[in-house]
Amino acid sequence: MTQPSLPELLHAAVTAVGGTERPGQVAMAEAVAEAIDDGAHLLVQAGTGTGKSLGYLVPALAHGERVVVATATLALQRQLVERDLPRTVEALHPLLRRRPEFAMLKGRSNYLCLHRLHEGVPQDEEEGLFDQFEAAAPTSKLGQDLLRLRDWSDETETGDRDDLTPGVSDRAWSQVSVSSRECLGATKCAYGAECFAEAARERAKLAEVIVTNHALLAIDAIEGAPVLPQHEVLIVDEAHELVSRVTGVATGELTPGQVNRAVRRAAKLVNEKAADQLQTAAEGFERLMELALPGRLEEIPEDLGYALMALRDACRTVISAIGSTRDKSVQDEDAVRKQALASVESVHDVAERITNGSEWDVVWYERHEPRGGAAYRHSGASLRVAPMSVSGLLREKLFTDRSVVLTSATLKLGGDFNGVGASLGLGPEGAERDDLPQWKGVDVGSPFDYPRQGILYVAKHLARPARDGDRKDMLDELTELIQAAGGRTLGLFSSMRGAQLAAEELRSRIPECPILLQGEETLGELIKNFAADPRTCLFGTLSLWQGVDVPGPSCQLVVMDKIPFPRPDDPLMSARQKAVEEAGGNGFMAVAATHAALLMAQGAGRLVRASGDRGVVAVLDPRLATARYGSYLKASMPDFWYTTDRNQVRKSLAAIDAAAKQTEAAATE
């Protein structure tokens, strides 16, 4: 029998999900199929509305090799597993004459632990374990969450936290879950045969398509023992997030609270000498963390270096001694020992990494503002260590022995893929070098007519923003824009302080337009309320730049208060910038401008989410029009009609608002 063509397969899949075929989706599917056939690497920019999930799923399923799909957000993972994959598999089954299996796989702590649920949680201060259900008052929020979890454990088939609706607090979930280090292992655990995490791994081993997240992909790349099954094709969706997610996984942290917790957990399991050594080292570390250390530590201060070495050595002693339990009355000794060992090993690994002082690591000290008086003071101090760059790691671990496809709506920054490619460990597109993976970039466009649907307005007349300065002229401009738009505004701010000040000021200036502020409700509730009332505005910071999908009349004005460059005192970003400059490159463009371009591209993408959307992206920072790097940033954003004419923009917003109100009135008649 003749194999069905890719267009036939794509048509069947698109019909099954109730979609419409688009030229960009077809072009993407063809490019992905070619890359998989050739074992090549591909970067695909596919604008919002392209239908990119089918653009990669159909050629991957048609090829028949095992594929891992990694995404950044829970929303996309759910869409793939609950909607796109089931319908696509059913639609392709008659044509392929097989029904590919698919499965979701996450980190172990995302699954309910039956051992924790039934046997209790190792208690830090006491011997053995305690029953969390008895310890929590049944009328408290924690008690109610734990009772819900116990009932849910009898109903759930997956044990996946994200399948529990409504969700529970992090504190409640921590009582019934374990990290991979704390897990006893299926063969040693009394509940190993029923383990939800082990069942998910078994399903993944049998599946042709495995859906996971960037974090687990990073763990698979960084740690020696693989957690993902062997696969021939890797597809990274939301790929603009990959570098920051991998950096997050590769970042270590050391706090006095974390160290003291390790001391308490180990105390009952080792001899007195080892316990005292760790206690003394912990006290020395805590004393130094109370001092006002500088941000980035290009050289570790001598006192801190000694304290970290003492902590490392004490942890090593405890790890060796923890096998011989001092108190045989400890209940469920294996679980208690495993949790203690996990805590001590975590402290040891970070202390050793910092004392080793790799030139490829950045170390810095952070102190968060105290929020609860002196008792809170110590918990706000931390030492952090992160890789200067993850590009070498990604080049070595990601682009070897498999075809890799990376896709997002924002991969071309400044008009080409090379900036994102460099952050992934790739050389310039088309460069012929044996030590660098070969790759190709494809922009399949967008189904939206950006020049007709949107305006990019730069408030060129405003004063250049000063760091944390008072921007009365910006607030005046913002007020006029929101009034012209009749609300309908998503305000994207470069700092939470800026969002809070603007919300406070505009609530008194334009009370007819409710202002929602990030942090006052859950993000889901805020977006729901924003979408429900067109007069409403939503102000916030980073997660709103990338996490809002509100098509229709509720979001017709997207405002950016200023170009979102990283803070000059950001230890990691400034270290990366300095490293580029020392290598002879342009550190500002390679790091700061690239960071800003990616956020602005994502932020501007919040405006047009459907073919009927109309509106304005307003940047209240004149540097976008006047600075030399402005053209690079504009080239990274959707191709909206561009203007600096404030009067024209007000007229356009008023006309869009009037048309929306007319449509709303007609819908209610």
Secondary structure, 3 states (H helix, E strand, C coil): CCCCCHHHHHHHHHHHCCCCCCHHHHHHHHHHHHHHHHCCEEEEECCCCCCHHHHHHHHHHHHCCCEEEEECCHHHHHHHHHHHHHHHHHHHHHHHCCCCCEEECCCHHHECCHHHHHHCEECCCCCCEECHHHHCCCCCHHHHHHHHHHHHHCCCCCCEHHHCCCCCCHHHHHCCCCCCCCCCCCCCCCCHHHCHHHHHHHHHHHCCEEEEEHHHHHHHHHCCCCCCCCCCEEEECCHHHHHHHHHHHCCEEECHHHHHHHHHHHHCCCCHHHHHHHHHHHHHHHHHHCCCCCCECCCCCHHHHHHHHHHHHHHHHHHHHCCCCCCCCCCCHHHHHHHHHHHHHHHHHHHHHHHHCCCCEEEEEEECCCCCHHHHHHHHEEEEEEECCCHHHHHHHHCCCCEEEEEECCCCECCECHHHHHHCCCCCCCCCCCCCCCEEEEECCCCCCHHHHEEEEECCCCCCCCCCCCCHHHHHHHHHHHHHHCCCEEEECCCHHHHHHHHHHHHHHCCCCCEEECCCCCHHHHHHHHHHCCCCEEEECHHHHHHCCCCCCCCCEEEECCCCCCCCCCHHHHHHHHHHHHCCCCHHHHHHHHHHHHHHHHHHCCCCCCCCCCEEEEECCCHHHHCCCHHHHHHCCCCCEEECCHHHHHHHHHHHHHHHHHHHHHHHC
